[in-house]
Amino acid sequence: MINVNSAFNAVFSNQSKEISWTEALLDAQKAIQLNPSSHVGNELKLAALHAHNDAMIIASSIMMLLEAPGSSL
């Protein structure tokens, strides 16, 4: 059985900064599963969901610009 400690949480935290939001979300869910009382997993989950939301806002904005009348993009 894996012993969850602060070093383990740090690995998930550092890894999640360099991967896609979907991978970060999976890592966060695993951290929550392994140590439900740790705040780190929930913070990582929130960060991953924010990253996804930001990506969706950017994609929507680009689509609106491309579909705008007279758009030259």
LOVO-447550 format. One record per residue: x, y, z of N, C-alpha, C in turn. Coordinates in nm, 2 decimals. Layout:
N
+--------+--------+--------+--------+--------+--------+--------+--------+--------+
:    n.u :    n.v :    n.w :   ca.u :   ca.v :   ca.w :    c.u :    c.v :    c.w :
+--------+--------+--------+--------+--------+--------+--------+--------+--------+
:      X :      Y :      Z :      X :      Y :      Z :      X :      Y :      Z :
...
+--------+--------+--------+--------+--------+--------+--------+--------+--------+
//
This chain:
73
+--------+--------+--------+--------+--------+--------+--------+--------+--------+
:    n.u :    n.v :    n.w :   ca.u :   ca.v :   ca.w :    c.u :    c.v :    c.w :
+--------+--------+--------+--------+--------+--------+--------+--------+--------+
:   0.08 :  -0.12 :   0.00 :   0.00 :   0.00 :   0.00 :   0.09 :   0.12 :   0.00 :
:   0.05 :   0.22 :  -0.08 :   0.12 :   0.35 :  -0.09 :   0.10 :   0.43 :   0.04 :
:   0.21 :   0.48 :   0.09 :   0.21 :   0.57 :   0.21 :   0.20 :   0.72 :   0.15 :
:   0.09 :   0.78 :   0.17 :   0.08 :   0.92 :   0.12 :   0.13 :   1.02 :   0.22 :
:   0.23 :   1.10 :   0.18 :   0.28 :   1.20 :   0.27 :   0.31 :   1.33 :   0.19 :
:   0.37 :   1.42 :   0.25 :   0.39 :   1.55 :   0.18 :   0.47 :   1.54 :   0.06 :
:   0.57 :   1.45 :   0.06 :   0.65 :   1.44 :  -0.06 :   0.57 :   1.39 :  -0.18 :
:   0.48 :   1.29 :  -0.15 :   0.39 :   1.24 :  -0.25 :   0.30 :   1.35 :  -0.31 :
:   0.25 :   1.43 :  -0.22 :   0.16 :   1.54 :  -0.26 :   0.24 :   1.64 :  -0.35 :
:   0.37 :   1.66 :  -0.31 :   0.45 :   1.76 :  -0.39 :   0.47 :   1.71 :  -0.53 :
:   0.49 :   1.58 :  -0.54 :   0.51 :   1.52 :  -0.68 :   0.39 :   1.54 :  -0.76 :
:   0.27 :   1.51 :  -0.71 :   0.15 :   1.54 :  -0.79 :   0.14 :   1.69 :  -0.82 :
:   0.17 :   1.77 :  -0.72 :   0.15 :   1.92 :  -0.74 :   0.25 :   1.96 :  -0.86 :
:   0.37 :   1.92 :  -0.85 :   0.47 :   1.97 :  -0.95 :   0.43 :   1.91 :  -1.09 :
:   0.39 :   1.78 :  -1.09 :   0.36 :   1.72 :  -1.22 :   0.24 :   1.79 :  -1.28 :
:   0.14 :   1.83 :  -1.21 :   0.02 :   1.88 :  -1.26 :   0.04 :   2.02 :  -1.33 :
:   0.15 :   2.08 :  -1.29 :   0.18 :   2.22 :  -1.35 :   0.23 :   2.20 :  -1.50 :
:   0.28 :   2.08 :  -1.54 :   0.34 :   2.07 :  -1.67 :   0.26 :   1.97 :  -1.76 :
:   0.14 :   1.93 :  -1.73 :   0.07 :   1.84 :  -1.81 :  -0.07 :   1.90 :  -1.85 :
:  -0.14 :   1.83 :  -1.93 :  -0.27 :   1.88 :  -1.97 :  -0.37 :   1.88 :  -1.86 :
:  -0.48 :   1.96 :  -1.87 :  -0.57 :   1.97 :  -1.76 :  -0.64 :   1.83 :  -1.74 :
:  -0.66 :   1.75 :  -1.84 :  -0.72 :   1.62 :  -1.82 :  -0.63 :   1.53 :  -1.73 :
:  -0.50 :   1.53 :  -1.76 :  -0.41 :   1.45 :  -1.68 :  -0.40 :   1.50 :  -1.54 :
:  -0.40 :   1.64 :  -1.53 :  -0.39 :   1.70 :  -1.40 :  -0.52 :   1.66 :  -1.32 :
:  -0.63 :   1.66 :  -1.38 :  -0.75 :   1.62 :  -1.31 :  -0.75 :   1.47 :  -1.26 :
:  -0.70 :   1.39 :  -1.35 :  -0.68 :   1.25 :  -1.31 :  -0.59 :   1.23 :  -1.19 :
:  -0.48 :   1.31 :  -1.20 :  -0.38 :   1.30 :  -1.09 :  -0.44 :   1.35 :  -0.96 :
:  -0.52 :   1.46 :  -0.97 :  -0.59 :   1.52 :  -0.85 :  -0.68 :   1.42 :  -0.79 :
:  -0.76 :   1.35 :  -0.88 :  -0.86 :   1.26 :  -0.83 :  -0.79 :   1.14 :  -0.76 :
:  -0.67 :   1.10 :  -0.81 :  -0.60 :   0.99 :  -0.75 :  -0.54 :   1.03 :  -0.61 :
:  -0.49 :   1.16 :  -0.61 :  -0.45 :   1.21 :  -0.48 :  -0.56 :   1.22 :  -0.37 :
:  -0.68 :   1.26 :  -0.42 :  -0.79 :   1.26 :  -0.33 :  -0.83 :   1.12 :  -0.28 :
:  -0.83 :   1.02 :  -0.37 :  -0.86 :   0.89 :  -0.34 :  -0.76 :   0.83 :  -0.24 :
:  -0.63 :   0.86 :  -0.26 :  -0.53 :   0.81 :  -0.17 :  -0.52 :   0.87 :  -0.03 :
:  -0.56 :   1.00 :  -0.03 :  -0.56 :   1.07 :   0.10 :  -0.67 :   1.18 :   0.10 :
:  -0.79 :   1.13 :   0.13 :  -0.91 :   1.22 :   0.12 :  -0.90 :   1.34 :   0.22 :
:  -0.82 :   1.33 :   0.33 :  -0.82 :   1.43 :   0.42 :  -0.72 :   1.54 :   0.38 :
:  -0.64 :   1.52 :   0.28 :  -0.54 :   1.62 :   0.24 :  -0.61 :   1.72 :   0.15 :
:  -0.57 :   1.85 :   0.17 :  -0.63 :   1.96 :   0.09 :  -0.56 :   1.97 :  -0.05 :
:  -0.45 :   1.91 :  -0.06 :  -0.37 :   1.92 :  -0.19 :  -0.45 :   1.86 :  -0.31 :
:  -0.51 :   1.75 :  -0.29 :  -0.58 :   1.69 :  -0.40 :  -0.69 :   1.78 :  -0.45 :
:  -0.77 :   1.83 :  -0.35 :  -0.88 :   1.92 :  -0.39 :  -0.83 :   2.05 :  -0.46 :
:  -0.72 :   2.10 :  -0.41 :  -0.66 :   2.22 :  -0.47 :  -0.61 :   2.19 :  -0.62 :
:  -0.56 :   2.07 :  -0.64 :  -0.51 :   2.04 :  -0.77 :  -0.63 :   2.02 :  -0.86 :
:  -0.74 :   1.96 :  -0.81 :  -0.86 :   1.94 :  -0.89 :  -0.92 :   2.07 :  -0.93 :
:  -0.92 :   2.17 :  -0.84 :  -0.98 :   2.30 :  -0.87 :  -0.89 :   2.37 :  -0.98 :
:  -0.76 :   2.35 :  -0.96 :  -0.67 :   2.42 :  -1.06 :  -0.69 :   2.35 :  -1.20 :
:  -0.71 :   2.22 :  -1.21 :  -0.73 :   2.15 :  -1.33 :  -0.86 :   2.20 :  -1.40 :
:  -0.96 :   2.21 :  -1.32 :  -1.09 :   2.26 :  -1.37 :  -1.08 :   2.40 :  -1.42 :
:  -1.01 :   2.49 :  -1.35 :  -0.99 :   2.62 :  -1.39 :  -0.91 :   2.63 :  -1.52 :
:  -0.81 :   2.54 :  -1.54 :  -0.74 :   2.54 :  -1.67 :  -0.83 :   2.50 :  -1.78 :
:  -0.92 :   2.40 :  -1.76 :  -1.01 :   2.36 :  -1.86 :  -1.11 :   2.47 :  -1.90 :
:  -1.16 :   2.54 :  -1.79 :  -1.25 :   2.65 :  -1.82 :  -1.18 :   2.76 :  -1.90 :
:  -1.06 :   2.80 :  -1.86 :  -0.98 :   2.90 :  -1.94 :  -0.96 :   2.86 :  -2.08 :
:  -0.93 :   2.73 :  -2.11 :  -0.92 :   2.68 :  -2.24 :  -1.05 :   2.70 :  -2.32 :
:  -1.16 :   2.66 :  -2.26 :  -1.29 :   2.67 :  -2.33 :  -1.32 :   2.82 :  -2.36 :
:  -1.29 :   2.91 :  -2.27 :  -1.32 :   3.05 :  -2.29 :  -1.24 :   3.10 :  -2.41 :
:  -1.11 :   3.06 :  -2.42 :  -1.02 :   3.11 :  -2.53 :  -1.07 :   3.05 :  -2.66 :
:  -1.11 :   2.92 :  -2.66 :  -1.16 :   2.86 :  -2.78 :  -1.29 :   2.92 :  -2.83 :
:  -1.38 :   2.95 :  -2.74 :  -1.51 :   3.02 :  -2.77 :  -1.48 :   3.16 :  -2.83 :
:  -1.39 :   3.23 :  -2.77 :  -1.35 :   3.37 :  -2.82 :  -1.30 :   3.36 :  -2.96 :
:  -1.21 :   3.27 :  -2.98 :  -1.16 :   3.25 :  -3.12 :  -1.26 :   3.22 :  -3.22 :
:  -1.35 :   3.13 :  -3.18 :  -1.46 :   3.09 :  -3.28 :  -1.55 :   3.21 :  -3.30 :
:  -1.58 :   3.29 :  -3.20 :  -1.66 :   3.41 :  -3.22 :  -1.60 :   3.51 :  -3.32 :
:  -1.46 :   3.53 :  -3.30 :  -1.39 :   3.62 :  -3.39 :  -1.39 :   3.57 :  -3.53 :
:  -1.37 :   3.44 :  -3.55 :  -1.37 :   3.38 :  -3.68 :  -1.51 :   3.39 :  -3.75 :
:  -1.61 :   3.38 :  -3.67 :  -1.75 :   3.39 :  -3.73 :  -1.81 :   3.53 :  -3.74 :
:  -1.73 :   3.63 :  -3.69 :  -1.78 :   3.76 :  -3.69 :  -1.79 :   3.82 :  -3.84 :
:  -1.89 :   3.89 :  -3.87 :  -1.90 :   3.95 :  -4.01 :  -1.78 :   4.04 :  -4.03 :
:  -1.72 :   4.02 :  -4.15 :  -1.60 :   4.10 :  -4.19 :  -1.47 :   4.05 :  -4.13 :
:  -1.48 :   3.94 :  -4.06 :  -1.36 :   3.88 :  -4.00 :  -1.25 :   3.85 :  -4.11 :
:  -1.13 :   3.89 :  -4.08 :  -1.02 :   3.87 :  -4.17 :  -0.92 :   3.77 :  -4.12 :
:  -0.96 :   3.70 :  -4.01 :  -0.87 :   3.60 :  -3.95 :  -0.87 :   3.47 :  -4.03 :
+--------+--------+--------+--------+--------+--------+--------+--------+--------+
//
